[in-house]
């Protein structure tokens, strides 16, 4: 969970760099963000996990934000990798796998962590010339989180549980771009919605798209407004920073949302926006990175390979707190818990786009 004030970091020079401690001889992790902190979901979750590793495990942490301008990503990663101020370089999203795959072999004495998508360890696509033997990849079963989101959404509209939306039976998903990883959320959502008794035609899906698909709240608000206009009782934004526009739109439409990646009821600062969040479907990036940091200290982290984690590993899930209990009837909460247990046990296999 992102704590209040977490993002108030002190600048340590230009180039969007921030550091939380001076050089100390400790194992140094550098988090390179292809965008910026403050999305209150994906990157903030990663940062929170590494902050925890800094506090509890004694790592040194530095953050480099290279912004949302894609033309600056390649030189930004090159500069970050060339600087001798880290032992481990961490980065995330499917959009940066090629950068890591190209850079890791150039710095065999360094280690690289990539989260949410793996590098191509085969070395057949022009990257990973050393088979990325110094790269740890962790991916998530976001389709399992999507399944819970869809299951819950159908139960809420079918049982008229959301005040002010009793006449509505549609729900919406707003993705950043139509890629296999984002489609994995959508495929899982549709499967959960159907498993709960819903119709596929009642799931509305739109994408932000463009060069700022994950960093355009204004476009996110526009698309969410359109989804609410088509009769969606709630919208689930899977679009990073663009998803912040969904919460604005929900307030105006007097509708509801589901958070993504982090507990957005806690991370949002506007009370009206917070109140639209029924629960958040968690992709516990921070937990995964903290566990990687623990394994690294024990020399048990497996490099040159992909680790995939999901509900069974507490890497995805949902927020079950007092706010959730106030909005969602006990019957639905019990049914959702049972659905999660079925996925964890393997008795239900969630389809995937990957």
Phi and psi in degrees as a GROMACS rama.xvg file:
@    title "Ramachandran Plot"
@    xaxis  label "Phi"
@    yaxis  label "Psi"
@TYPE xy
-82.0853  121.465  UNK-2
-85.9859  155.571  UNK-3
-60.2968  135.659  UNK-4
83.7168  -0.275507  UNK-5
-59.6995  -31.5463  UNK-6
-87.813  0.692433  UNK-7
-83.5537  75.1096  UNK-8
-94.686  156.196  UNK-9
-92.2434  130.938  UNK-10
-69.2751  144.864  UNK-11
-125.7  41.3534  UNK-12
124.296  -176.659  UNK-13
-80.9861  -170.917  UNK-14
72.6454  16.2433  UNK-15
72.9983  21.6504  UNK-16
-90.2035  143.65  UNK-17
-138.003  143.851  UNK-18
-134.734  147.323  UNK-19
-105.821  -5.0111  UNK-20
-160.077  154.349  UNK-21
-73.292  163.129  UNK-22
-58.3611  130.563  UNK-23
-135.944  3.81775  UNK-24
84.0867  -4.14768  UNK-25
-77.8545  164.762  UNK-26
-62.0678  127.521  UNK-27
-105.362  124.341  UNK-28
-107.901  132.054  UNK-29
-114.947  117.463  UNK-30
-93.5399  117.96  UNK-31
-104.775  118.384  UNK-32
-106.245  116.586  UNK-33
-83.4843  72.8478  UNK-34
153.237  -130.749  UNK-35
-155.519  158.958  UNK-36
-70.1981  164.224  UNK-37
103.364  5.78452  UNK-38
-76.8634  -9.96938  UNK-39
58.6517  24.4554  UNK-40
-149.479  -100.948  UNK-41
-63.1267  -62.1268  UNK-42
-68.2556  -34.2926  UNK-43
-65.2428  -33.9022  UNK-44
-65.2151  -44.804  UNK-45
-59.2062  -45.6708  UNK-46
-62.7165  -41.8074  UNK-47
-61.8175  -40.4189  UNK-48
-64.8719  -39.4572  UNK-49
-74.1644  -32.5285  UNK-50
-62.048  -39.3865  UNK-51
-64.5324  -40.0659  UNK-52
-64.008  -36.1265  UNK-53
-63.6777  -46.6269  UNK-54
-72.5635  -44.5062  UNK-55
-94.9825  -25.4058  UNK-56
-112.789  -7.3958  UNK-57
86.4115  18.7957  UNK-58
-75.5891  157.845  UNK-59
-97.9024  138.168  UNK-60
-125.493  134.747  UNK-61
-132.036  142.335  UNK-62
-120.08  133.509  UNK-63
-120.648  117.811  UNK-64
-101.774  115.505  UNK-65
-100.358  4.84145  UNK-66
81.7823  176.558  UNK-67
-94.6144  -1.54923  UNK-68
-76.6431  108.589  UNK-69
-62.8783  -25.6188  UNK-70
-67.3844  -17.4098  UNK-71
-98.4633  -2.84823  UNK-72
-69.2458  -50.5567  UNK-73
-60.5898  -51.8612  UNK-74
-64.0749  -30.9988  UNK-75
-64.1689  -43.7206  UNK-76
-69.7884  -37.5337  UNK-77
-61.5952  -44.6212  UNK-78
-64.6189  -42.0674  UNK-79
-64.299  -38.6166  UNK-80
-73.9384  -32.6678  UNK-81
-73.4218  -27.7299  UNK-82
-70.4679  136.048  UNK-83
-92.3168  56.0898  UNK-84
-125.428  27.0137  UNK-85
-154.491  158.213  UNK-86
-108.175  -33.0353  UNK-87
-129.156  126.938  UNK-88
-105.645  122.366  UNK-89
-111.622  137.903  UNK-90
-152.103  161.899  UNK-91
-143.974  166.186  UNK-92
91.4054  153.243  UNK-93
-63.6971  -16.4612  UNK-94
-77.3015  -9.51463  UNK-95
-119.63  7.27646  UNK-96
-61.1646  -39.7394  UNK-97
-65.4779  -37.6476  UNK-98
-60.9686  -47.1341  UNK-99
-65.8123  -40.7631  UNK-100
-62.3767  -31.5331  UNK-101
-81.9606  -35.1901  UNK-102
-83.2311  -36.4097  UNK-103
-56.2535  -43.756  UNK-104
-65.4249  -22.9392  UNK-105
-75.6403  -17.9915  UNK-106
-129.652  67.7654  UNK-107
-64.9781  -17.3717  UNK-108
-86.9563  -3.25388  UNK-109
-106.48  163.969  UNK-110
-117.259  149.44  UNK-111
-130.053  134.59  UNK-112
-115.959  131.947  UNK-113
-126.543  131.636  UNK-114
-118.37  142.684  UNK-115
90.9563  -12.3608  UNK-116
-162.226  146.434  UNK-117
-94.1853  154.488  UNK-118
-74.1745  166.973  UNK-119
-90.0127  95.4406  UNK-120
-67.205  -13.4047  UNK-121
-68.7557  -25.7753  UNK-122
75.0564  13.4212  UNK-123
-91.5675  -8.1923  UNK-124
-106.105  17.1252  UNK-125
93.7703  -5.18356  UNK-126
-116.634  176.885  UNK-127
53.9772  51.5664  UNK-128
-64.3125  -20.404  UNK-129
-102.727  20.9022  UNK-130
59.6427  20.7334  UNK-131
49.2423  46.5373  UNK-132
-68.0128  -12.3382  UNK-133
-107.022  21.4593  UNK-134
-119.753  128.598  UNK-135
-104.609  125.51  UNK-136
-113.443  135.16  UNK-137
-126.432  128.121  UNK-138
-120.06  163.553  UNK-139
-123.137  148.42  UNK-140
-86.9394  69.7869  UNK-141
-65.4101  -18.8274  UNK-142
-63.5987  -31.7562  UNK-143
-70.6157  -39.1096  UNK-144
-64.5031  -40.1915  UNK-145
-61.6302  -37.2046  UNK-146
-60.201  -45.0055  UNK-147
-65.4259  -39.3665  UNK-148
-61.3122  -45.9107  UNK-149
-67.0703  -40.8031  UNK-150
-60.6671  -47.8661  UNK-151
-63.9148  -43.5989  UNK-152
-59.4517  -43.5234  UNK-153
-65.5939  -42.4124  UNK-154
-62.8148  -38.9365  UNK-155
-64.8079  -43.187  UNK-156
-78.8472  -34.5377  UNK-157
-66.9107  -34.7103  UNK-158
-101.031  12.5871  UNK-159
52.593  43.9303  UNK-160
-85.5721  -17.0709  UNK-161
-98.3975  115.338  UNK-162
-56.9891  129.744  UNK-163
91.2489  -5.73568  UNK-164
-122.092  19.8123  UNK-165
-60.1994  -24.5808  UNK-166
-88.9602  -1.50576  UNK-167
-103.278  144.581  UNK-168
-130.297  10.0666  UNK-169
-106.393  156.5  UNK-170
-136.869  161.532  UNK-171
-128.481  152.31  UNK-172
-127.229  128.178  UNK-173
-111.586  110.404  UNK-174
-93.4998  159.234  UNK-175
-70.9181  -61.3195  UNK-176
-140.171  159.38  UNK-177
-87.3921  84.6228  UNK-178
-121.748  164.389  UNK-179
-54.7159  -38.8801  UNK-180
-66.9681  -46.6343  UNK-181
-68.1214  -36.0042  UNK-182
-64.1437  -24.8712  UNK-183
-63.1195  -38.5625  UNK-184
-60.2154  -47.4743  UNK-185
-66.7806  -44.8552  UNK-186
-60.2388  -43.458  UNK-187
-63.2534  -42.1619  UNK-188
-60.1867  -47.8735  UNK-189
-60.9652  -40.3389  UNK-190
-64.4848  -42.532  UNK-191
-66.0981  -40.7477  UNK-192
-61.1382  -43.8036  UNK-193
-67.4414  -41.6126  UNK-194
-61.6187  -29.9693  UNK-195
-83.4245  -3.60024  UNK-196
109.464  6.60884  UNK-197
-87.2541  169.393  UNK-198
-103.223  141.314  UNK-199
-58.5253  -33.3486  UNK-200
-67.4666  -14.576  UNK-201
-90.7996  3.02568  UNK-202
-103.638  113.442  UNK-203
-97.4991  131.318  UNK-204
-129.191  129.472  UNK-205
-138.28  161.439  UNK-206
-124.779  147.508  UNK-207
-71.5782  -52.2049  UNK-208
67.9837  -175.257  UNK-209
79.9864  -177.281  UNK-210
-74.1559  -17.9012  UNK-211
-120.261  43.9744  UNK-212
-56.5222  -32.4485  UNK-213
-109.286  14.5295  UNK-214
-146.099  36.038  UNK-215
-132.216  78.9229  UNK-216
-58.4224  -33.1721  UNK-217
-63.8667  -43.6168  UNK-218
-68.1657  -37.2057  UNK-219
-60.9801  -39.6879  UNK-220
-65.8064  -41.5925  UNK-221
-61.2841  -45.9299  UNK-222
-68.6336  -41.9206  UNK-223
-62.7743  -39.7391  UNK-224
-60.2836  -39.1117  UNK-225
-65.7393  -40.2191  UNK-226
-65.3177  -42.9458  UNK-227
-63.6361  -36.6018  UNK-228
-65.057  -25.3149  UNK-229
-86.5285  3.71619  UNK-230
103.398  15.4898  UNK-231
-74.6831  128.406  UNK-232
-74.9159  -32.4378  UNK-233
-145.418  157.841  UNK-234
-129.945  136.924  UNK-235
-108.174  108.917  UNK-236
-86.323  124.897  UNK-237
-119.716  68.4467  UNK-238
-150.659  27.8688  UNK-239
57.775  -134.539  UNK-240
-61.2032  -29.2562  UNK-241
-61.3086  -27.9663  UNK-242
-65.3917  -18.3746  UNK-243
-61.9276  -27.4531  UNK-244
-67.3116  -26.2336  UNK-245
-64.0992  -39.6991  UNK-246
-68.4653  -36.2231  UNK-247
-62.3638  -45.8467  UNK-248
-63.6348  -38.6737  UNK-249
-63.0798  -37.3308  UNK-250
-62.9581  -46.7812  UNK-251
-64.133  -37.8151  UNK-252
-85.8326  -8.97389  UNK-253
58.1583  46.392  UNK-254
-121.259  -163.497  UNK-255
-128.155  167.032  UNK-256
-138.434  165.748  UNK-257
-118.128  136.558  UNK-258
-78.4931  169.937  UNK-259
-139.277  143.763  UNK-260
71.5982  -60.5551  UNK-261
-110.866  170.805  UNK-262
-76.102  92.3574  UNK-263
-77.17  -15.3065  UNK-264
-64.2481  -33.2391  UNK-265
-84.0847  -35.7584  UNK-266
-84.1067  -27.0393  UNK-267
-68.5015  145.954  UNK-268
-103.256  -22.5425  UNK-269
-82.6917  120.947  UNK-270
-62.6263  -38.8771  UNK-271
-62.7381  -39.5328  UNK-272
-68.8072  -41.0905  UNK-273
-56.6193  -40.5669  UNK-274
-67.8962  -15.2563  UNK-275
-80.7096  -16.0779  UNK-276
-82.8282  112.636  UNK-277
-71.5911  -49.8478  UNK-278
-160.829  174.261  UNK-279
-118.052  136.14  UNK-280
-89.1787  114.792  UNK-281
-90.6293  132.304  UNK-282
-110.825  101.572  UNK-283
-78.8463  67.0363  UNK-284
-58.5032  -43.0481  UNK-285
-61.0742  -41.663  UNK-286
-61.0936  -43.895  UNK-287
-63.1038  -41.5178  UNK-288
-70.598  -36.0094  UNK-289
-63.7938  -42.9624  UNK-290
-65.2808  -34.6  UNK-291
-63.8276  -40.2736  UNK-292
-64.735  -38.5503  UNK-293
-62.931  -46.19  UNK-294
-65.2264  -36.1502  UNK-295
-60.2176  -41.5827  UNK-296
-67.2751  -24.9061  UNK-297
-95.1423  4.87741  UNK-298
57.7671  32.1186  UNK-299
-114.483  2.37323  UNK-300
-74.5589  131.322  UNK-301
-91.1753  112.031  UNK-302
-92.6064  158.766  UNK-303
76.6795  19.2068  UNK-304
-154.754  164.596  UNK-305
-105.524  135.814  UNK-306
-111.755  130.061  UNK-307
-115.734  128.465  UNK-308
-129.339  151.446  UNK-309
-148.772  -145.522  UNK-310
-59.4765  -41.0906  UNK-311
-63.1842  -27.728  UNK-312
-98.4355  9.75549  UNK-313
60.1126  30.2636  UNK-314
-93.6356  -20.9127  UNK-315
-131.774  162.171  UNK-316
169.669  -155.869  UNK-317
-146.298  159.228  UNK-318
-83.6738  122.057  UNK-319
-118.157  86.7554  UNK-320
-127.346  -172.034  UNK-321
-63.6121  -38.3882  UNK-322
-60.967  -44.9004  UNK-323
-60.2461  -43.3673  UNK-324
-65.2272  -31.738  UNK-325
-70.7364  -33.9904  UNK-326
-89.1796  -30.1532  UNK-327
-113.59  124.569  UNK-328
-57.8571  151.093  UNK-329
-57.3705  -38.7339  UNK-330
-56.8679  -45.8608  UNK-331
-69.1006  -39.5018  UNK-332
-61.5796  -40.0841  UNK-333
-66.0521  -42.1776  UNK-334
-64.741  -38.359  UNK-335
-66.0398  -42.3697  UNK-336
-61.4323  -40.0894  UNK-337
-65.0257  -39.2462  UNK-338
-63.7587  -41.0505  UNK-339
-63.7888  -40.882  UNK-340
-63.9143  -36.055  UNK-341
-65.5851  -39.1431  UNK-342
-69.0455  -44.1651  UNK-343
-59.044  -41.0866  UNK-344
-76.7127  -16.3967  UNK-345
90.9996  0.412604  UNK-346
-72.572  -20.5705  UNK-347
-121.23  125.875  UNK-348
-105.559  121.732  UNK-349
-86.0593  130.33  UNK-350
-62.9755  155.223  UNK-351
-132.686  151.792  UNK-352
-91.9877  -3.43194  UNK-353
